[in-house]
Each structure stands twice: as structure tokens, then as C-alpha cells.
Amino acid sequence: MNETNAQVFRKGMKDAIPIGLGYLAVAFSLGIAARNAGMNAFQGFLMSMLNNASAGEYAGITVIAANSPYVEMAIVTLITNARYLLMSCAMGQRLTPGLSFGHRLLMGFDITDELFGIAIARPGYLHPWYTYGAMTVAIPGWAVGTALGVTAGNMLPARIVSALSVSLFGMFLAIIIPPARKDKVVAVLITLAFLLSFLASCLPVISSLSEGTRTIILTIVLSAGAAALFPHKEGGIEHDA
């Protein structure tokens, strides 16, 4: 039975509720950093509405605080968020053939780790209205959380702000555990990702790279290895759809 756009949209909103709540909590610390850089609540809100990326925003706030030129901010943000290019390529393989450029552009506006996780875990082709529903919940949660952090974050004890950031790890667990339980290959890859990520943070040469760069390298290595050892059967997406 084919679902309507409205039904798929509501499913996306429902699945993104935990993500939106997590973003609301995690963005508090981002708001504090924005306030320390001289930004007000509206500026923090607008920044997070247009750039839903924690590492990228932290990097941008650092550049703002240093009073650096716009070109430097653009370059730093691009490098920090480079891993989303890989996620976009992966999602592009799951889109319905012939999907319009407008839909592709809107879907690419808000590819985060968490939204990518719930989208890629769905069987069959990825419906654009599912992504729009998820974005409708996630983006306001992140933007409002940043504004609240600017407004009231400094009034909270440092321990509470730190505890709020832990919710991000809870969101990741909620995303990766269900597919890992269904597929042993996914479970092994997730375990390897955790292990290799830890080793990469300790090894002499690799640990000197930025966290985003290490993530890109590990993503390419693990995904290439999985594609070579466990290739996806042709027509699998059509069959699931």
C-alpha cells in the first residue's frame, strides 16, 4: 500500500522527535559559546536555523570571536563539515531515479549525523517528504536550544550544561542499535567504527588530524571494505520498496 506525502511527512516528524529534543539540550552549550563570542539570542537562533551542524558552528563561532574575514569562516566551515559530503553521496544512491533537483536541494540542506541515520535505515527508496518531516522537528529544536543557551545558559551550573551534552550520545545509540540487531554485518561495522575511532585518537600521526578528517578517513575505509566484502545485491532497493 502506497503512503501519501502527508503520511510519510508525519512519520518523519515522529521519528525525529527524540532528535529534536536531544538537539534542544545539546545546543545549550553552543548557545553559551555564541554568547561568549558576542552574539545575541536572535543571531544564535538564525545561525542554527541556517547551519545545523555542531562542529561547524563551533568552528564558525571561534572564527567570529577572532574577528576573522568571511573567507576564512567559509573555508573553516567547509572543512569541518566535509563529512556531510559523504553522507550526501550515500543518500543520493537511495533516492528515486528522476527525483527533481528541487527535492534533492531541499533534502541536502539538513543532512546531519542523526537525520542521516534514521533516513538511511528506512527500507526502499528514501522519500523526500520523510526527510522534510524530520527536518521540521530537528531544525527548530537546534535553533531554539541555541537561543536558550545564549539567553539562560550562563545561569546554569557547568555540570548541568555538560550533562545536557550527553544526550547526543543517547541519540546515536537509539539510531544505530535497531539496524545492528537486524544485520550482523552492520553490527560488526559499528563495533569496528568505535574501535578504530578510538585508536585513531591515540595513534601518533592520525591523532594530529582534526576529528572531522579522521571521521572522513574511517568512513571511506569502512564503507569501501564493506562494499567489497559484502556487496549489496542489484535491485535490492527496488525489492524493498
N, C-alpha and C positions, 0 to 999 in steps of 0.2 A: 504494500500500500504506500503510495507516494504521499509525502507530507507537504503541506503548504508552506510558503515562506514564513508565515506568521508562526506556525507550529515549530519550525526549525529555529526561528528567532528566539522564541520563548525557551527552547531547550538550551540555547547558548547562554541566555541570561541566567537560567537556573544553575548550569554548570559553573558559571563564573562567580556566583555569589561568594563562595569561600575565598576566591582570589581577590575579589573586590574588598572584602573585609580584611584580608591579610595586607593588601596594599594600603588600606586606610591606616593600619597600625604601623607598618614599616615606614611609610612616608613621613611619620613624625620626625624621625631623626634627620631626614632630608630637609624638612622644613626648618629645623634648628640650624643646619648648615647654611641654608639660604638666608636666614635672618642674620647670621653672623657675617654674611657677605654683604649685608646692607639692603636686602630685598624685603619688600613688604608682602602682606598676605596675598594681595591680588597678583603681584608679579610671580610669587611662588606657585599660585594656582594656575596661572596661564602657562608657566614654564612646564608644569607637569601635564597639563592638558595637551600640549603640543609635542612633548618629548617624554613618552612613558618608558623611561629606562633609568634604573637607579644608578648604575655605574657611570653612564653617560652624563647624567645630571650632576652627580658629584664632581665629575671632571670639569663640567661646564661651570659649576659654582666656584671651583678652585681658580679657574681662569678669570672669572668675573672679579673675584676677590683680589687677584693680582693686577687688575686693570689692564689686561692684555687685549690685543686687537681682535676684531671679529674673525679674521682669517685663522688665527691660532686656535680660537674656540671651535671653529668648524673642523679643523684638522684633528684636534684632540677628541672631539665628539665622534667623528667618523671612525677613528682608530679604536676607540673604546667600545663602540657599538658594532664593530666589524663582524662579530659572530652572528648577528642577525641576518647577514647576507647569506650565510649557510642555511639558516632556518628558512629563509625565503625560497631558496633553491629547492629545499626538501618539500615545502608546501606546494611549490609550483608543480611538482610531479603528481600531486594529489588532486589538482583542480580539474574540473570537467573540461574536456577539449573544446575549444572555441569560446571559452568564457571571456566576456568582454574586457577590454583594457581598463574600463572604469571600475569594474568589480575588483580586478587584480590590484589596482592602485589603492583602493579603499582598504582592502584586506591587508595590504602591505604596510599601511600606516601604523598599525599597532601589533607588531609581532614581538611579543615578549617571551621569556622562557616559559612562563606558566600558561599563557594563552596558546603558545605553540604546542605545549604538552597535551592539553585537552583536545586541541584540534587534530593533531596527528594521531591521537589514539582512537578517533572515530573510524568505523569501518567504511569502506567505499570512498567515493569521491567526496571532497570537502565542499560543503555547501556554503556559499558566501554569507547567507543570512544567519548561519550559526555563528560565524565569526563576528558579524555585526552585533548580534545579541550579547556575546561575551564582552565585546568592546564597550557596549552601553553600560555595563556594570563595572568593568575594571578601570576604565579611564577616569570616571568621576571619583571612584574610591581613592585612586592615587593622587588626583589633583586636590581633593578635599583634605586628604591626610597631610599633604604638603602645606596647605594653607593653615590647617590647625597647628601644625608644627611651628610655623612662623609665629602664629598668634599666641599659643599657650605652651609650646614645647619647653621653653626655658623655665617654666614654673614647675615642671615635673622633675623629680629626682632622677639622677643619671641612671640608677639601677632600673627604674621603670622604663625609661626610653630604650635601654639595652634589651630588656625583656620583650618589649614590643617587636624588636627586630627578629627575635627567634621565630615568630610566626611565619616568616618567609620559608624557613626550613620545613615547617609543618605543611605548607602548601606544596612544596616539592615532593614530599613523601606521599601526599594524597594523590599526586599526579602519576608518579612512577610505580607505585605498588600494584594497582589493579592490572596494568598490562604485563608487569613482571610475573604476576601469578598465573596469567593465561598463557604466556610464552616463555619457555625455558631459555631460549636464545636471548630474549630481551633481559631476562633476569641476570644472565651471565654478563651481558654487556654493561648493565647498570653497575654490577659489582666491580667489573674491570674499570669502569669510569671513575668510581670512587677511589679505588686503589691507585690508579695511575695519576689521578689528580693530586692525591696526597704525595706520591713520590715526586711528581713534577714540582711541587712546592718545596721539596727538600734537596733535590739534586743541584749541584753547584751551578751549572750553566743555565739550565732551563728555569730554575727558580728566580734568576735575574730578569726574566721576561715578565711583562705585565700579565695580570690574571686573565685579561681578555685574549691575549695572544696565546697563552697556554691552553685556554679553552678551545680556540680555533684549531690548534695543532692536534689536540686529543680528539676533537670531533672528527677531523679528517681521517686520522689514523684508525679510529674505532669503526667509523662508518664504512671506510674503504675495506677494512678487514672483514666486517660483517657481510658486505655486499659480495666479496669474493668467496667467502666460505659458506654463506647461507643466502644465495641469490633468491630474490623474490620471483615467483613464477609469473610468466607473462599472462596477462588477463586477470590477475588476482584482484585488482581493484574493481574491474567491471563485474566480476563474480560477486564480490562483497556488496557492491551497490545494488 
